[in-house]
């Protein structure tokens, strides 16, 4: 069973494979000779995966070659794999820092809330 959704130049074929819904992106006017098209198609394909366990996470998107090269407008790093690994590590550390900051702010808010409530 499949259905076809058309939006401008992009067609999306939704079908089931092994009883799991899968979205397949098909383009009609973009060619592989267009700059960044291959990477863009790859990114979109990974974003359209219905199974959330297999779909790209935010880190995967930010480390994708199409995002790193800003759609092909910037040169690729000489060693893309190393660059992606370093970027993943930076994002992971930033996420940990953000989580620690959030927990500290949350603890502060709850501590102040309890002291103000006892004064009433």
C-alpha positions in Angstrom: 0.0 0.0 0.0 1.4 3.4 -0.9 0.3 7.0 -1.4 1.9 9.8 -3.4 2.0 13.3 -2.1 3.1 16.1 -4.4 4.3 19.5 -3.3 5.9 21.5 -6.1 9.0 19.8 -7.4 9.1 17.2 -4.6 7.1 14.0 -4.5 6.9 11.9 -1.4 6.0 8.3 -1.7 4.8 6.8 1.5 4.7 3.0 1.6 5.1 0.2 4.0 8.2 -2.1 4.1 8.1 -5.0 6.6 4.9 -3.5 8.0 6.6 -0.2 8.9 5.6 3.0 7.2 8.5 4.5 5.1 8.7 7.8 3.3 10.7 7.9 0.1 11.6 11.2 -1.4 11.6 11.6 -5.1 12.6 14.8 -6.9 11.7 15.7 -10.5 13.6 18.8 -11.4 16.8 18.6 -9.3 19.7 16.8 -10.8 22.8 15.4 -9.2 24.9 18.1 -11.0 23.3 20.8 -8.9 25.6 21.7 -6.0 24.7 20.1 -2.7 21.7 18.2 -4.1 23.0 14.7 -3.2 23.8 15.8 0.4 20.4 17.6 0.7 18.5 14.6 -0.6 20.4 12.4 1.9 19.5 14.7 4.8 15.9 14.9 3.8 15.6 11.1 3.4 17.0 10.7 6.9 14.6 13.3 8.3 11.5 11.6 6.7 12.1 8.2 8.3 8.9 7.4 10.2 10.6 5.1 12.8 11.8 7.6 15.4 14.6 5.2 16.4 16.1 5.3 13.0 15.3 9.0 12.1 18.1 11.6 12.4 18.5 13.2 15.8 19.4 16.9 16.2 23.1 16.0 16.5 22.9 14.0 13.3 21.4 16.9 11.5 24.0 19.4 12.8 26.8 17.0 11.8 25.5 16.3 8.3 27.8 17.3 5.5 25.1 19.5 3.9 24.7 21.5 7.1 28.4 21.7 7.7 29.0 23.1 4.2 26.0 25.3 4.5 24.3 23.7 1.5 27.5 23.5 -0.5 28.3 27.2 -0.2 31.4 26.5 2.0 34.2 24.1 1.3 34.1 20.8 3.0 36.7 20.1 5.7 39.7 18.1 4.5 38.8 15.3 6.8 35.0 15.3 7.1 34.9 12.2 9.4 37.2 13.8 11.9 35.4 17.1 11.7 32.1 15.4 12.4 33.5 13.5 15.3 34.9 16.7 16.9 31.6 18.5 16.3 29.6 15.6 17.9 31.8 15.8 20.9 31.4 19.6 21.2 27.6 19.3 20.9 27.6 16.5 23.5 29.6 18.6 25.9 27.4 21.7 25.3 24.3 19.6 25.9 25.8 18.3 29.2 26.6 21.9 30.2 23.1 23.1 29.3 21.6 20.2 31.4 23.7 21.1 34.4 22.8 24.8 34.1 19.1 23.9 33.8 19.2 21.6 36.9 21.0 24.4 38.9 18.4 27.0 37.9 15.6 24.6 38.6 17.0 23.8 42.1 17.4 27.5 42.8 13.8 28.3 41.7 12.4 25.5 43.9 14.5 26.5 46.9 13.4 30.1 46.6 9.8 29.1 46.1 9.7 26.9 49.2 11.2 29.7 51.4 8.7 32.3 50.1 5.8 29.9 50.6 6.8 29.3 54.3 6.9 33.1 55.0 3.2 33.4 54.1 
